[in-house]
Amino acid sequence: MLGANNIVLQSLYMAQNKSIIGRIPPQDLEAEKAVLGSVMIRPGVMDEIVDLITPESFYASRHATVFETMVELWQKGQPIDLLSVSAKLKDKSKLESIGGSSFLAELSSVVPASVNARYYAQIVYSKSALRGLIAAAEEIAQMGFASERETDEILDEAQSLVYSVASTKSARRFTHLKDALHDAWERLERMHEQKGALRGVATGFADIDNLLSGLQKSDLIILAARPGMGKTTLALDIARHASARENLPVLFCSLEMSMPQVVDRIMAAEARVHSQQMRTGRLSADTEFVKLRDALDRLAKAPLFIDDRAGSNTAQIRANARRIKTEHGLGLIIIDYLQLMATKRDYDSMVGQVTEISRALKALAKDLDVPVLALSQLSRAVESRGGKPRLSDLRESGSIEQDADIVMFIHSEDRDKDPAERTNIVDIVVEKHRNGPTGLIQLYFDKKTTTFLSVERSNISELVAPKESGVGEEF
């Protein structure tokens, strides 16, 4: 039955494809001639249109050849006129193929007004984009019938094809400082009026936000620690604050924990109830159930999206992120954790694998213009050496150090102490900050609710609760 359906689909595709083949693709030959004629009359207009169209934007091959020659002359600072273009085409043995000097002379006579050159170029670009969309659709259809490839890989490539058509236009490749200063002034005024407003995504921890000014768009932020130090807990706290308090759509990719485990942690932290007792169903006080119900009401409104697929690769995460951004908007992506992600191909060592992943995550942050917070493991060297972690301790680091805009470590001396001596105070060490200062922030870990809390140095002793043996001694 499946084979019969496939034959039907192929028949439908071929019928539709024939109708496409029989039709003339979108084009405007008069607009193409007007562009070329405008350049011939007023070579200076090349500065106005070269960022909008390329030789490939032209439908007629001879128009593309002429424009390519004009670009070559323009790049060398040589004059662009009937004589120079003819000579250049003759040197390339292409003059006769485009119709000779008579065709070039004709171009100047068909221009309504050379001052409208950019308008003509816009028409050429629009028709070119439509042709590109048709070509992408045909290629996507062909990929759809290719059964030897992974579906996720095909979907990601299909999305990339469509996005590439949409992003071919580059109406301005630079920004005048005057315009950038205007935007900067408006941003400063807005922050001044709001008193304490952040430029980036708020983490919910005042000291971290003050140091980083929030998590910035297009930044790759690495949060690294040894197992059991609280990477996931801190990441969930940030996700919960951004979505439930700031109402920012957040994508949380959990490659290690299942959906129920993630949800249980979020509920316990939001309700401020004992996480272990909640997981085992041993909540007894009515007040705890009231807290849970209120927390559920708040969390139900939070735009937090959880993907708990194990072994996800960057293509799958990118596809999910694009879909969420299109449908809901997107403010933050969190990945738990980097070393568990899959790659497109096998590597001889984890270094190559991690390098591919970190570069892909940085590209994802820039493409979607959102901060990407990726959790990472640290090597055992930090335990054998002692002291605070270093950038070199990033496990199978590859190019993480170079790709990351911010690297933060979680460090605590409690693990080397007796339970009775533990303070549950951890250091958040900002070891790399590409666009700002580094520093150290202290947080308090509430092991009952499995969450971190901001602390004032003067109030640390008030937050240290009596120890309970056997329950949640690790982060």
QUIDATA-V523156 format. One record per pair of residues at least 6 apart in sequence whose ideal C-beta (glycine too) atoms are under 7 Angstrom apart, sorted by sequence separation. I is the first residue (numbers start at 1). J is the second residue. D is the distance in whole Angstrom. If there is no record, write none. Layout:
i,j,d
I,J,D
I,J,D
This chain:
i,j,d
39,45,6
58,64,4
74,80,6
78,84,6
89,95,4
191,197,5
203,209,6
215,221,6
225,231,5
242,248,5
277,283,6
283,289,6
324,330,5
347,353,5
365,371,6
394,400,5
432,438,7
38,45,5
39,46,6
73,80,5
190,197,7
202,209,6
243,250,5
268,275,4
365,372,4
382,389,5
394,401,7
431,438,6
445,452,6
446,453,6
56,64,7
223,231,6
242,250,5
254,262,5
364,372,6
414,422,4
430,438,5
444,452,7
455,463,6
55,64,4
58,67,6
86,95,6
89,98,6
321,330,6
414,423,7
430,439,5
443,452,5
444,453,5
70,80,5
265,275,7
268,278,5
273,283,7
343,353,5
391,401,5
414,424,7
443,453,7
453,463,7
73,84,6
143,154,5
198,209,6
223,234,7
239,250,5
267,278,7
361,372,5
378,389,6
382,393,5
429,440,5
443,454,6
444,455,5
55,67,5
200,212,7
202,214,5
203,215,7
223,235,6
321,333,6
381,393,6
443,455,6
55,68,4
200,213,6
201,214,5
239,252,5
307,320,6
343,356,5
361,374,6
427,440,6
428,441,4
442,455,6
35,49,7
143,157,7
199,213,5
200,214,3
201,215,4
264,278,7
343,357,6
379,393,5
412,426,4
70,85,6
73,88,6
86,101,5
143,158,6
198,213,6
199,214,6
200,215,5
264,279,6
273,288,5
339,354,7
378,393,5
411,426,7
412,427,7
427,442,6
428,443,6
55,71,7
69,85,6
72,88,7
198,214,4
200,216,4
338,354,7
341,357,5
378,394,6
379,395,5
391,407,6
410,426,6
411,427,5
444,460,7
199,216,7
200,217,7
378,395,6
425,442,6
426,443,5
86,104,6
140,158,5
273,291,6
317,335,7
376,394,6
377,395,4
410,428,6
411,429,6
66,85,7
69,88,5
85,104,6
272,291,6
273,292,6
305,324,6
338,357,6
376,395,7
425,444,6
426,445,6
444,463,5
69,89,6
271,291,4
389,409,4
408,428,6
409,429,4
424,444,6
50,71,7
140,161,6
271,292,5
388,409,7
408,429,7
424,445,5
82,104,5
139,161,6
389,411,6
408,430,5
409,431,6
450,472,7
82,105,6
388,411,5
424,447,6
46,70,7
271,295,4
376,400,7
406,430,7
407,431,5
448,472,7
136,161,4
232,257,7
267,292,7
270,295,4
303,328,6
407,432,4
447,472,4
32,58,5
136,162,6
240,266,6
244,270,7
406,432,6
32,59,7
36,63,6
314,341,7
406,433,5
32,60,6
46,74,5
267,295,6
270,298,6
313,341,6
404,432,6
406,434,7
65,94,6
136,165,5
236,265,6
240,269,6
270,299,6
312,341,6
313,342,4
405,434,4
29,59,7
36,66,5
236,266,6
240,270,6
312,342,7
313,343,6
405,435,7
445,475,6
29,60,6
32,63,5
36,67,6
39,70,5
311,342,5
313,344,7
27,59,4
66,98,6
133,165,5
237,269,6
267,299,7
65,98,5
132,165,4
204,237,6
236,269,7
266,299,7
25,59,7
204,238,6
62,97,7
203,238,5
425,460,6
43,79,7
62,98,4
129,165,6
132,168,7
338,374,5
43,80,4
62,99,6
204,241,3
333,370,6
335,372,7
338,375,6
339,376,7
203,241,6
330,368,6
332,370,6
337,375,4
338,376,5
339,377,5
129,168,7
202,241,7
331,370,6
332,371,6
333,372,5
334,373,5
335,374,5
336,375,5
337,376,6
40,80,7
202,242,7
330,370,5
335,375,7
337,377,7
358,398,6
359,399,6
389,429,7
391,431,6
424,464,6
39,80,6
40,81,7
201,242,5
204,245,7
332,373,7
358,399,6
362,403,4
388,429,6
391,432,6
423,464,5
40,82,7
354,396,5
358,400,5
314,357,6
321,364,7
325,368,6
354,397,7
355,398,3
125,169,6
202,246,6
262,306,6
354,398,4
355,399,5
359,403,6
351,396,5
358,403,4
422,467,7
262,308,7
314,360,4
318,364,6
350,396,4
352,398,7
354,400,6
201,248,6
259,306,6
314,361,7
321,368,6
351,398,5
420,467,6
419,467,5
259,308,4
258,308,6
314,364,7
419,469,7
257,308,7
252,304,6
254,306,6
250,303,7
252,305,7
244,298,6
249,303,4
250,304,5
251,305,5
252,306,5
253,307,5
254,308,5
419,473,6
244,299,6
250,305,7
255,310,6
247,303,7
249,305,7
251,307,7
255,311,7
339,395,7
255,312,6
339,396,7
244,302,4
243,302,4
253,312,6
243,303,5
243,304,4
253,317,6
239,304,6
58,124,7
40,107,6
41,108,6
57,124,5
40,108,5
49,117,6
53,121,5
57,125,6
59,127,7
45,114,6
48,117,6
49,118,6
52,121,5
251,320,6
37,107,4
41,111,6
48,118,5
52,122,7
251,321,6
36,107,5
37,108,5
53,124,5
57,128,4
42,114,5
45,117,4
49,121,4
53,125,5
37,110,6
38,111,5
41,114,5
52,125,5
251,324,6
33,107,6
37,111,4
249,324,6
34,110,7
38,114,4
33,110,5
34,111,5
34,112,7
38,117,4
249,328,5
251,330,7
249,329,5
256,336,6
249,330,5
250,331,6
253,334,7
255,336,6
256,337,6
35,117,6
38,120,7
249,331,5
250,332,5
251,333,5
252,334,5
253,335,5
254,336,5
255,337,7
248,331,3
253,336,7
248,332,6
250,334,7
256,340,6
35,120,5
255,340,4
34,120,4
35,121,5
255,341,6
31,120,5
35,124,6
242,331,6
242,332,5
31,123,4
32,124,6
31,124,5
28,123,5
239,334,5
28,124,7
28,127,5
235,334,5
27,127,5
26,127,5
235,336,6
26,130,4
232,336,5
26,131,6
25,131,5
231,337,7
25,134,6
20,134,7
215,332,7
51,170,6
52,171,6
51,171,7
51,172,7
51,173,5
13,141,6
201,331,6
201,332,5
10,145,6
238,373,7
235,373,6
235,375,6
220,361,6
220,362,4
232,375,7
231,375,5
220,365,5
219,365,6
218,365,5
218,366,5
221,371,6
223,373,6
218,369,6
221,372,7
217,369,5
219,371,5
220,372,5
221,373,5
222,374,6
223,375,5
224,376,4
226,378,5
217,370,6
224,377,7
225,378,6
217,371,6
220,374,7
222,376,5
224,378,5
216,371,6
215,371,4
226,382,7
226,383,6
215,373,7
156,315,4
159,319,6
153,315,6
156,318,7
152,315,6
156,319,5
159,322,6
152,316,5
155,319,6
224,389,7
201,371,6
224,394,6
200,371,7
275,448,7
274,448,5
275,449,6
274,449,7
275,450,4
234,410,7
273,449,7
272,449,5
222,400,6
231,410,6
230,410,6
269,449,5
229,410,5
268,449,5
269,450,6
222,404,4
268,450,6
269,451,4
220,403,6
221,404,7
224,407,7
229,412,7
220,404,5
221,405,7
222,406,7
225,409,6
220,405,6
221,406,4
222,407,5
223,408,5
224,409,6
225,410,4
265,450,6
219,405,4
222,408,7
219,406,6
212,406,7
276,471,6
230,426,7
276,472,6
237,451,6
230,445,6
237,452,5
233,450,6
233,451,7
234,452,5
211,430,6
233,452,6
208,428,6
212,433,7
230,452,7
212,436,7
211,437,7
211,439,5
211,441,7
208,441,6
207,441,4
205,443,6
233,475,6
230,475,3
228,474,4
229,475,5
207,454,6
228,475,6
206,454,5
205,454,5
